[in-house]
Amino acid sequence: MSDPFASSALGRGSLSTAPGLPASPPQGPAAPARGSDQPGTPLAELGWGPPFEAAFNNRLVDGTVPGRVARVDRGALMVLTETGELRALVSAQLAHDPDPLKAPTVGDWVVLQGGLVEEVLPRRSAIVRGGAGSPETPQVLAANVDKVFVVCSLEGRFRARRLERLLVLAWQSGAAPVAVLTKADIAEDVAGAVEAAERLIGAGDVVAVSSLSGVGMDAVCGFLEPCATVVLLGPSGAGKSTLANRLGRGAIDLATGEVRGDGKGRHTTTARELVRLPGGALLIDTPGLRALSLFDADQAIGDAFGEIEELAAACRFSDCGHRSEPGCAIKQAIAAGTLDAERYTSFEKLRREQRHLAARVDPRERAEERKRYKALGKLTRKFEKR
C-alpha cells in the first residue's frame, strides 16, 4: 500500500482536484447524463460478457432483450439497455417466486419483454445478507460485482469487529474485498488502523483516504477498471456517498449528511443504485448497514478467519470445544499471544449465529444443535473435574 500522506492535502471541504487524485482519470467511455431520455450504452460497457450472453441465448425468445438493473423502487426497476434507460415492472411469475434469492436486485442482468422483467440471468457474484428483522430470509444487496469496497470510518475509535463482519460478507460474495478507511484527515492513528485492517483482511487490500481532502484517492482510483463493477458497503456515516461523489468527479451527486453526536450516521442513501463513473467503471452505492446478519456464511467465516481454522485442526481432539480440553492449539495460541483473544471471540460469535440461524430454518439442524450443546457441556464438566 502506498503512503496515503505522501502528497499534501487540500483544505477540508474542498472539491477541487487534490494531489492525491489523478487530474485525468483512466480514459474510457464518459458517464452519460442521468435521465430516462438518455441514449443507450453498449452492453459491454455495462459489464456484459460471454457468460451472460450464453445464458441469455439459451433463453432467447422473440421480443426479449437483456438489460442491467440500475435501481429498484418498490417493485419498479430502472434498467439500462442498449437503447437507453427504461422503467420496467417484475412479471407476476417472478414476483411470486417463493425463493427470495431469485428477486432482481441492483447489478443483475435480466431478460426484458414488453416492459416486464421475466427472468434474472445467473449471477457470477452476489452480496447476500440475512434480511432485516428476519435473518433466516436472505436478501441480495447487489449482484455481479468485481470488487467490494468495505468502507469504515477512522473518526473516533477504530471498530475492528465491525470490519471483520463486513469482510465476511465481502468474501462470501465471490468478489475481491478492499478495505477503504475513510476520514483519514481527522484520524488519530492512521498507521495503526491500517495495520489492524491488514491483519483482518488477509489477501485483500487496505487503503486510508479522505474524500474531502483527496488524500489516498489515487490508490482508490487504481482499483477502478473500465466495465468492472464496484460496490460500497459500510455502516451509516462511514462516508460512502461522499466517496462516491468524489469518484464521480461531478458525474454523480449523491446526498450526504453529518454524523450525529453519538457517532452514528444518518441514512442519506435510501436505495441501492448503479451509476457509471468517468473512466468506465460502474459503482453501486448502498444504504448504511446498521444491523448486519450473515446468511449461510460458514465457508466465508472460515475463509476470513483462516488462521483460527488452521489452529483448530491442530488440536489434540477433533471435537475440541476450545475451552478446557488438554492439547487445545487455540488456547495455547491465545496464551502465547499469537492469537488475539477478541478475534477468537468474534469468530465464535459468528459461528454461533450461523448455527442458531440454521436451527431456526431446519428442525433437523435444531435437534443437532441441542445435541452439540449437551455433548459440549458433558465434555467440559469431565475435564473440569480433573
Summary of the structure (lengths in Angstrom):
residues: 386
radius of gyration: 22.9
end to end distance: 50.5
largest distance: 77.3
contacts: 1218
relative contact order: 0.13
helix: 33%
strand: 21%
